[in-house]
Amino acid sequence: MKGDRISQPATSPIPKTLQAEFARELKKLSRSAKQRIELMLKAAHRIDDSLISEIQSVLEQELGHERARRFIERYLPIFWERGAAFAGRMLKKYGIEVRIPSSMFSILDQETLDQLKNLQLDLVKSLTDEQKKKLALKIREGLLAGKSVREITKDALEVVEETKWKIERIVRTETARTFNLAAADRYERAGIKRWRWLTALDERVCPVCSSRHGRIISDKTQLPPHGSHPNCRCTIVPYLPKSREKKPEPEIVEITGDKELDERISRALSDYENLLREEGSFSRALNRFIHREPISVSEAEKRGKEYIRFFGKGGPEDVRSYIQNVLPYRINSKVVERAGKVKIRTTAGRTYKGRYYHSRREIQISKHYGEKERTFMHEYGHHLDHTLYLEETRKFFIARVKKHGYRLEMLRKHEQYSHLGFDIFHFDGFDHIDPYAGRIYLGTYVDEHYKRLRKLVDNPKLIEIDPDIRNNFHTELLSVGMEYFTKEELMKELWEKDRELFGFILSLLRGK
């Protein structure tokens, strides 16, 4: 059995489309009540207590127990089933399988579900009672103020309209409760009576929930959602004591021929893929991998502010937000510190998305293109290449082009780069990802570059054996690789296309 490790940020995988559908059906009740009340008020010549009672009766009919019951009874079992299925997937990661009766719900499930249904019906009932009182108060206030029937009608309908948003809040909070109770039920059936509380650890998490991230709980009354606020997104995973069994050493694969570097890459891949199996998310696995242990929201915020100081207050707003709120989960702070400060500037240029100037340590990002966060990660890759990882990148690059027969060719051969000049070359070895990753720069100055390029075109093997070329080239390898760590789907794409490069970037993001 695998040992427990505190998980990184997570939210309940409750289908948002189902939540929205459930809320939409319940909100239809409010819309129906609004239409009936509007007709009654418009048809009224005078407003008195008798009319107020009739209006309150409409609210009771349209929003009361019986109308709401059919929606609650339709959707609540679906969320229970989803919570149970989620728990089953979590348990499988620990090698535990819970057999559920052939019928959808057992007697115990049904008892709990009935309690949850009654809770939701009570919430709708209390909502109805509250709105009835509010409605009567609004109408009487309007009468005392001498308002017209039209003005009173408007005030009354605002009270009913308010119900829609309260219904949505009830749906979000109570579906989370149903989901997590179902998960806890499945964990208990597997003999697990303690769970870890997980939250998203993003900018939307409240201080109460962030303080509970990773906490071990055993009391069902303490399960998320937390009562301090609505729309809680927290969830639970099973807690198992750490296994004392020694983990097997990862197999060291020859990737670059450099023993130390190959060991770092192999270990990075092995550690990360273990975390990926546990987390089921590339981003959450990366969060755990680069920090070696989870970081709290307050710690991430602190690091985000430090990162902003490193990058300055310039650059596009969405890039600054990415640096402060996402980058702390993407790269170890020690790597950022070692790489040193770099300024970001927004430019009006249309000929490029971004540029990095090593001499003045500046990243420029054009305001005319989208995916600015991806452009930032690309250019920051150049910064890391120049300041920290030049030798490692050269070793990886040479090993890859050697494996592909030192094939040097013009980049414009590829359709997406057909607009480039005849003097821009790249090595094959990265075409399955992006041929641009194989582009080479052979010196700081133009004349140096062309002098070495002429030699290299005649004999591409000089990239490895000629010290003048071997020790003076840069590539787009690291910058293109960094782009893939901008977001979840890109990480998955790189992992599927090139695990060696994925592991190489991983090792650099965590640092030594």
C-alpha positions as CSV (number, residue, x, y, z in Angstrom):
1,M,0.0,0.0,0.0
2,K,1.3,3.4,-0.9
3,G,2.0,5.8,1.9
4,D,0.1,9.1,2.4
5,R,1.6,12.3,1.2
6,I,-0.1,15.7,1.5
7,S,-1.6,16.6,-1.8
8,Q,-1.2,19.8,-3.6
9,P,-4.1,22.2,-4.6
10,A,-7.3,20.5,-5.6
11,T,-11.0,21.3,-5.9
12,S,-13.9,18.9,-5.9
13,P,-14.2,17.5,-9.4
14,I,-18.0,18.3,-9.4
15,P,-19.3,18.7,-12.9
16,K,-19.9,22.4,-13.3
17,T,-22.3,21.7,-16.2
18,L,-24.5,19.6,-13.9
19,Q,-24.4,22.2,-11.1
20,A,-25.4,24.8,-13.6
21,E,-28.2,22.6,-15.0
22,F,-29.5,21.9,-11.4
23,A,-29.4,25.6,-10.5
24,R,-31.1,26.5,-13.8
25,E,-34.0,24.2,-13.1
26,L,-34.5,25.5,-9.6
27,K,-34.3,29.1,-10.8
28,K,-37.2,28.4,-13.1
29,L,-39.3,28.3,-10.0
30,S,-38.3,31.8,-9.1
31,R,-39.0,33.0,-12.7
32,S,-42.5,31.5,-12.6
33,A,-43.2,33.1,-9.3
34,K,-42.0,36.5,-10.6
35,Q,-44.3,36.3,-13.7
36,R,-47.4,35.4,-11.6
37,I,-46.6,38.2,-9.0
38,E,-46.1,40.7,-11.8
39,L,-49.4,39.9,-13.4
40,M,-51.2,40.2,-10.0
41,L,-49.7,43.5,-9.2
42,K,-50.3,45.0,-12.7
43,A,-53.9,43.9,-12.5
44,A,-54.5,45.3,-9.0
45,H,-56.3,48.6,-8.6
46,R,-55.3,48.8,-5.0
47,I,-52.8,47.0,-2.8
48,D,-53.9,45.8,0.7
49,D,-53.2,43.0,3.1
50,S,-55.4,40.6,1.2
51,L,-53.3,41.1,-2.0
52,I,-50.1,40.7,0.0
53,S,-51.3,37.4,1.4
54,E,-52.2,36.2,-2.2
55,I,-48.7,37.2,-3.4
56,Q,-47.1,35.4,-0.5
57,S,-49.2,32.3,-1.3
58,V,-47.8,32.4,-4.9
59,L,-44.3,32.4,-3.5
60,E,-45.1,29.4,-1.4
61,Q,-46.7,27.5,-4.3
62,E,-43.9,28.3,-6.7
63,L,-40.9,28.1,-4.5
64,G,-42.1,25.7,-1.8
65,H,-41.3,22.1,-0.9
66,E,-43.4,20.3,-3.5
67,R,-42.2,22.3,-6.5
68,A,-38.5,22.1,-5.5
69,R,-38.7,18.4,-4.4
70,R,-38.8,17.0,-7.9
71,F,-35.6,18.8,-8.9
72,I,-33.8,17.9,-5.7
73,E,-34.7,14.3,-6.0
74,R,-33.6,14.2,-9.6
75,Y,-30.1,15.8,-9.1
76,L,-29.0,14.9,-5.6
77,P,-28.4,11.1,-6.4
78,I,-26.3,12.2,-9.4
79,F,-23.9,14.2,-7.2
80,W,-23.8,11.4,-4.7
81,E,-22.9,8.9,-7.5
82,R,-20.2,11.3,-8.7
83,G,-18.7,11.6,-5.3
84,A,-18.7,7.8,-4.8
85,A,-17.0,7.4,-8.2
86,F,-14.3,10.0,-7.3
87,A,-13.6,8.2,-4.1
88,G,-13.3,4.9,-6.0
89,R,-10.7,6.4,-8.3
90,M,-8.7,7.8,-5.3
91,L,-8.8,4.4,-3.6
92,K,-7.6,2.6,-6.7
93,K,-4.4,4.7,-6.6
94,Y,-3.7,3.0,-3.2
95,G,-4.6,-0.4,-4.6
96,I,-7.9,-0.6,-2.8
97,E,-11.1,-1.6,-4.5
98,V,-14.6,-1.2,-2.9
99,R,-17.4,-3.3,-4.3
100,I,-20.7,-1.4,-4.4
101,P,-24.0,-3.2,-4.5
102,S,-25.5,-3.8,-8.0
103,S,-28.3,-1.3,-7.3
104,M,-27.2,2.3,-7.6
105,F,-27.6,3.0,-3.9
106,S,-27.5,0.8,-0.8
107,I,-29.8,1.3,2.2
108,L,-27.2,3.4,3.9
109,D,-26.8,5.6,0.8
110,Q,-30.6,6.1,0.7
111,E,-30.8,7.0,4.4
112,T,-28.1,9.7,4.0
113,L,-29.6,10.9,0.7
114,D,-33.0,11.3,2.4
115,Q,-31.4,13.4,5.1
116,L,-29.6,15.5,2.5
117,K,-32.8,16.0,0.5
118,N,-34.6,17.2,3.6
119,L,-31.8,19.6,4.4
120,Q,-32.0,21.1,0.9
121,L,-35.8,21.3,1.1
122,D,-35.5,23.0,4.4
123,L,-33.1,25.5,2.9
124,V,-35.6,26.3,0.1
125,K,-38.4,26.5,2.7
126,S,-36.4,29.0,4.8
127,L,-35.6,30.9,1.6
128,T,-39.3,31.0,0.8
129,D,-40.3,32.2,4.3
130,E,-37.5,34.9,4.2
131,Q,-38.7,36.1,0.8
132,K,-42.3,36.2,1.9
133,K,-41.4,38.5,4.9
134,K,-39.2,40.6,2.7
135,L,-41.8,41.0,0.0
136,A,-44.5,42.1,2.5
137,L,-42.1,44.6,4.1
138,K,-41.2,46.1,0.7
139,I,-44.8,46.5,-0.4
140,R,-45.8,48.1,3.0
141,E,-42.8,50.4,2.8
142,G,-43.8,51.5,-0.7
143,L,-47.4,52.1,0.5
144,L,-46.2,54.2,3.4
145,A,-43.9,56.2,1.1
146,G,-46.8,56.9,-1.2
147,K,-45.2,55.1,-4.2
148,S,-47.2,54.2,-7.2
149,V,-48.3,50.7,-8.1
150,R,-45.6,50.6,-10.8
151,E,-42.9,51.5,-8.3
152,I,-44.1,49.0,-5.7
153,T,-44.2,46.3,-8.4
154,K,-40.6,47.0,-9.4
155,D,-39.5,46.8,-5.7
156,A,-41.4,43.6,-5.2
157,L,-40.0,41.9,-8.3
158,E,-36.4,42.8,-7.1
159,V,-37.1,40.7,-4.0
160,V,-38.1,37.7,-6.1
161,E,-35.2,38.2,-8.5
162,E,-32.8,38.1,-5.5
163,T,-34.0,34.5,-4.9
164,K,-32.3,33.2,-8.1
165,W,-28.8,34.0,-6.8
166,K,-29.5,32.5,-3.4
167,I,-30.7,29.4,-5.1
168,E,-27.5,29.2,-7.0
169,R,-25.5,29.5,-3.8
170,I,-27.5,26.8,-2.2
171,V,-26.9,24.5,-5.2
172,R,-23.1,25.0,-5.2
173,T,-22.7,24.6,-1.5
174,E,-25.0,21.6,-1.0
175,T,-23.9,19.7,-4.1
176,A,-20.3,19.9,-2.6
177,R,-21.7,18.6,0.7
178,T,-23.4,15.7,-1.1
179,F,-20.3,14.9,-3.2
180,N,-17.9,14.8,-0.1
181,L,-20.3,12.8,2.1
182,A,-20.5,10.2,-0.7
183,A,-16.7,10.1,-0.9
184,A,-16.3,9.7,2.9
185,D,-18.9,6.9,2.8
186,R,-16.8,5.0,0.2
187,Y,-13.6,5.6,2.2
188,E,-15.2,4.2,5.3
189,R,-16.3,1.1,3.5
190,A,-12.6,0.5,2.6
191,G,-11.8,0.8,6.3
192,I,-10.4,4.3,6.0
193,K,-11.9,6.6,8.6
194,R,-9.6,9.6,8.3
195,W,-9.3,12.0,5.3
196,R,-7.3,15.0,4.2
197,W,-8.9,18.3,3.4
198,L,-7.8,19.7,0.1
199,T,-8.4,23.2,-1.4
200,A,-7.3,24.9,-4.6
201,L,-4.6,27.2,-3.1
202,D,-5.3,29.8,-5.7
203,E,-6.2,33.5,-5.4
204,R,-9.9,32.7,-4.8
205,V,-9.4,30.5,-1.7
206,C,-10.6,32.1,1.5
207,P,-8.2,32.2,4.6
208,V,-10.4,29.7,6.5
209,C,-10.1,27.0,3.8
210,S,-6.5,27.7,3.0
211,S,-5.6,27.2,6.7
212,R,-7.2,23.7,6.5
213,H,-5.4,22.5,3.4
214,G,-3.8,19.2,4.3
215,R,-5.5,18.9,7.6
216,I,-6.5,15.3,8.7
217,I,-10.2,15.0,9.7
218,S,-12.3,12.1,10.9
219,D,-15.6,13.7,11.8
220,K,-18.2,13.9,9.0
221,T,-19.6,17.1,10.5
222,Q,-16.2,18.7,9.7
223,L,-16.2,17.8,6.0
224,P,-16.2,20.5,3.4
225,P,-18.0,22.7,2.4
226,H,-16.9,25.0,5.2
227,G,-19.8,26.8,6.9
228,S,-18.0,30.1,7.0
229,H,-18.9,30.9,3.4
230,P,-20.9,29.7,0.4
231,N,-19.5,28.2,-2.9
232,C,-16.8,26.2,-1.1
233,R,-14.7,24.2,-3.6
234,C,-12.8,22.0,-1.1
235,T,-12.7,18.2,-1.3
236,I,-11.3,15.2,0.6
237,V,-8.9,12.4,-0.2
238,P,-8.2,9.3,1.8
239,Y,-5.5,9.5,4.5
240,L,-3.2,6.5,4.9
241,P,-0.1,6.4,7.2
242,K,3.2,6.7,5.4
243,S,4.6,3.3,4.3
244,R,8.0,2.4,5.8
245,E,9.0,0.4,2.8
246,K,12.0,1.8,1.0
247,K,11.2,3.0,-2.5
248,P,13.1,1.4,-5.3
249,E,15.8,3.4,-6.9
250,P,14.8,4.8,-10.4
251,E,16.4,3.3,-13.4
252,I,19.1,5.7,-14.7
253,V,18.6,6.1,-18.5
254,E,21.4,7.4,-20.7
255,I,20.0,10.6,-22.3
256,T,23.0,13.0,-22.6
257,G,25.9,10.7,-21.8
258,D,26.7,12.9,-18.7
259,K,26.2,10.6,-15.7
260,E,25.2,13.4,-13.2
261,L,22.8,15.1,-15.6
262,D,21.2,11.8,-16.8
263,E,20.7,10.8,-13.1
264,R,19.0,14.1,-12.4
265,I,16.7,13.7,-15.4
266,S,15.8,10.1,-14.7
267,R,15.1,10.8,-11.0
268,A,13.0,13.8,-12.0
269,L,10.9,11.7,-14.4
270,S,10.5,8.9,-11.9
271,D,9.5,11.2,-9.0
272,Y,7.2,13.2,-11.1
273,E,5.4,10.3,-12.7
274,N,4.8,8.8,-9.2
275,L,3.2,12.1,-8.2
276,L,1.2,12.2,-11.4
277,R,-0.3,8.8,-10.6
278,E,-1.3,10.0,-7.2
279,E,-2.6,13.4,-8.2
280,G,-4.1,12.7,-11.7
281,S,-3.2,16.3,-12.7
282,F,0.0,17.5,-14.4
283,S,-0.2,20.9,-12.6
284,R,-0.7,19.5,-9.1
285,A,2.0,16.9,-9.6
286,L,4.4,19.7,-10.7
287,N,3.5,21.8,-7.6
288,R,4.5,18.9,-5.4
289,F,7.5,18.0,-7.4
290,I,9.3,21.4,-7.6
291,H,8.8,22.2,-3.9
292,R,9.3,18.7,-2.6
293,E,6.5,19.5,-0.1
294,P,3.3,21.5,-0.5
295,I,3.3,25.3,0.0
296,S,0.4,27.1,1.7
297,V,-1.5,30.0,0.1
298,S,0.2,32.5,2.3
299,E,3.6,31.1,1.3
300,A,2.6,31.2,-2.4
301,E,1.5,34.8,-2.0
302,K,4.7,35.7,-0.3
303,R,6.8,34.1,-3.1
304,G,4.6,35.7,-5.7
305,K,5.4,39.2,-4.3
306,E,9.1,38.3,-4.3
307,Y,8.8,37.2,-7.9
308,I,7.2,40.5,-8.8
309,R,10.2,42.3,-7.3
310,F,12.5,40.2,-9.4
311,F,10.6,41.0,-12.6
312,G,9.7,44.6,-11.8
313,K,6.3,46.3,-12.3
314,G,6.5,46.6,-16.1
315,G,5.0,44.3,-18.7
316,P,1.4,43.4,-19.6
317,E,-1.0,43.1,-16.7
318,D,-1.9,39.4,-17.5
319,V,1.8,38.5,-17.4
320,R,2.3,40.3,-14.0
321,S,-0.8,38.4,-12.7
322,Y,0.7,35.1,-14.0
323,I,4.0,35.8,-12.3
324,Q,2.4,36.6,-9.0
325,N,-0.3,33.9,-8.9
326,V,0.8,31.0,-11.0
327,L,4.6,31.1,-11.3
328,P,5.2,30.2,-7.6
329,Y,3.6,26.8,-8.4
330,R,5.6,26.4,-11.6
331,I,9.2,27.0,-10.6
332,N,11.3,26.7,-7.4
333,S,12.0,30.1,-5.8
334,K,15.7,29.1,-5.4
335,V,15.9,28.9,-9.2
336,V,14.4,32.3,-9.6
337,E,16.8,33.8,-7.0
338,R,19.8,32.2,-8.6
339,A,18.8,33.4,-12.1
340,G,18.6,36.9,-10.8
341,K,16.5,39.9,-11.6
342,V,15.1,40.6,-15.1
343,K,12.9,43.5,-16.3
344,I,9.7,43.0,-18.4
345,R,8.6,45.7,-20.8
346,T,5.6,45.9,-23.1
347,T,6.4,47.0,-26.6
348,A,4.3,48.1,-29.7
349,G,6.4,46.0,-32.1
350,R,4.5,43.7,-34.5
351,T,7.5,41.8,-35.9
352,Y,7.9,39.5,-32.9
353,K,5.9,38.3,-29.9
354,G,8.8,38.6,-27.4
355,R,12.5,39.1,-27.1
356,Y,15.1,38.6,-24.5
357,Y,18.2,40.9,-24.2
358,H,20.9,39.3,-22.1
359,S,23.1,42.4,-22.0
360,R,20.5,44.4,-20.2
361,R,18.5,41.5,-18.7
362,E,15.2,42.5,-20.2
363,I,12.2,40.7,-21.6
364,Q,10.1,42.5,-24.1
365,I,6.6,41.3,-24.9
366,S,4.5,42.7,-27.7
367,K,1.1,44.0,-26.8
368,H,-0.3,42.9,-30.2
369,Y,-0.3,39.2,-29.7
370,G,-2.2,36.8,-27.5
371,E,-0.9,34.1,-25.1
372,K,1.4,36.6,-23.4
373,E,2.0,34.2,-20.5
374,R,3.4,31.6,-22.9
375,T,5.6,34.3,-24.5
376,F,6.8,35.2,-21.1
377,M,7.7,31.6,-20.3
378,H,9.6,31.3,-23.6
379,E,11.7,34.4,-23.0
380,Y,12.3,33.5,-19.4
381,G,13.7,30.2,-20.7
382,H,16.3,32.3,-22.5
383,H,17.1,34.1,-19.2
384,L,17.6,30.8,-17.4
385,D,19.7,29.5,-20.3
386,H,22.1,32.5,-20.2
387,T,22.3,32.7,-16.4
388,L,22.1,29.1,-15.0
389,Y,21.6,26.2,-17.4
390,L,23.7,26.9,-20.6
391,E,26.0,23.9,-20.1
392,E,23.2,21.5,-19.3
393,T,21.2,22.7,-22.3
394,R,24.2,22.3,-24.6
395,K,24.8,18.7,-23.4
396,F,21.1,17.8,-24.0
397,F,21.0,19.5,-27.4
398,I,24.2,17.8,-28.6
399,A,23.0,14.4,-27.5
400,R,19.7,14.8,-29.3
401,V,21.2,16.1,-32.6
402,K,23.8,13.3,-32.5
403,K,21.0,10.8,-32.1
404,H,19.4,12.3,-35.3
405,G,22.6,12.1,-37.3
406,Y,23.7,15.8,-37.0
407,R,21.2,16.8,-39.6
408,L,21.4,20.6,-40.1
409,E,18.9,22.3,-42.4
410,M,17.2,25.7,-43.1
411,L,14.3,26.3,-40.8
412,R,12.3,27.7,-43.6
413,K,12.0,24.1,-45.0
414,H,9.1,23.8,-42.5
415,E,5.9,25.3,-43.7
416,Q,5.2,27.3,-40.5
417,Y,8.6,29.0,-40.8
418,S,8.7,29.5,-44.6
419,H,8.8,33.2,-44.1
420,L,12.2,33.1,-42.5
421,G,15.5,33.9,-44.3
422,F,17.9,31.4,-46.0
423,D,20.5,32.1,-43.3
424,I,18.5,30.7,-40.3
425,F,19.4,27.0,-39.6
426,H,18.3,24.4,-37.1
427,F,19.2,20.9,-36.2
428,D,16.7,18.0,-36.5
429,G,15.8,16.3,-33.3
430,F,12.9,18.4,-32.2
431,D,10.6,18.4,-35.2
432,H,8.0,16.3,-33.5
433,I,7.6,19.1,-30.9
434,D,8.6,22.3,-32.7
435,P,11.5,22.5,-35.2
436,Y,12.2,26.0,-33.8
437,A,13.6,24.3,-30.7
438,G,16.6,23.2,-32.8
439,R,17.5,26.7,-34.0
440,I,21.1,27.7,-33.2
441,Y,22.9,31.0,-32.5
442,L,26.6,30.9,-32.8
443,G,27.9,34.0,-31.2
444,T,27.0,37.3,-29.5
445,Y,27.9,39.3,-32.7
446,V,26.6,38.8,-36.2
447,D,30.0,38.4,-37.8
448,E,30.9,35.7,-35.2
449,H,27.7,33.9,-35.9
450,Y,28.1,33.8,-39.7
451,K,31.8,32.8,-39.5
452,R,31.0,29.8,-37.4
453,L,27.8,29.0,-39.3
454,R,29.8,28.6,-42.6
455,K,32.0,26.0,-40.9
456,L,29.0,24.2,-39.3
457,V,27.1,24.0,-42.6
458,D,30.2,22.2,-44.1
459,N,30.5,19.9,-41.2
460,P,27.6,19.7,-38.7
461,K,29.5,17.4,-36.3
462,L,31.6,20.5,-35.4
463,I,28.8,21.3,-33.0
464,E,30.3,18.7,-30.7
465,I,34.0,18.5,-31.6
466,D,35.1,22.0,-32.4
467,P,35.7,23.9,-29.1
468,D,35.1,27.3,-30.8
469,I,31.6,26.3,-31.8
470,R,30.9,23.9,-28.9
471,N,31.5,26.5,-26.3
472,N,29.8,29.5,-28.1
473,F,26.4,28.4,-29.2
474,H,22.9,29.0,-27.8
475,T,19.6,27.4,-28.9
476,E,15.8,27.7,-28.5
477,L,15.7,24.3,-26.8
478,L,15.1,25.5,-23.2
479,S,12.8,28.4,-24.2
480,V,10.5,26.3,-26.3
481,G,10.5,23.6,-23.6
482,M,9.5,26.2,-21.0
483,E,6.5,27.2,-23.0
484,Y,5.0,23.8,-22.5
485,F,5.0,24.4,-18.7
486,T,2.7,27.4,-19.0
487,K,-0.5,25.4,-18.4
488,E,-1.9,21.9,-17.9
489,E,-2.8,20.8,-21.4
490,L,0.6,21.9,-22.8
491,M,2.4,19.9,-20.1
492,K,0.4,16.8,-21.1
493,E,1.3,17.4,-24.7
494,L,5.0,17.6,-24.1
495,W,5.0,14.6,-21.8
496,E,3.3,12.5,-24.5
497,K,5.6,13.7,-27.3
498,D,9.0,13.8,-25.6
499,R,9.4,12.4,-22.1
500,E,13.2,13.0,-22.1
501,L,12.8,16.8,-22.8
502,F,9.9,16.9,-20.3
503,G,12.2,15.3,-17.6
504,F,15.0,17.7,-18.5
505,I,12.8,20.8,-18.0
506,L,11.5,19.3,-14.8
507,S,15.0,18.9,-13.4
508,L,15.7,22.6,-14.2
509,L,12.5,23.9,-12.7
510,R,13.2,22.2,-9.4
511,G,16.9,23.1,-9.4
512,K,19.7,21.2,-7.6
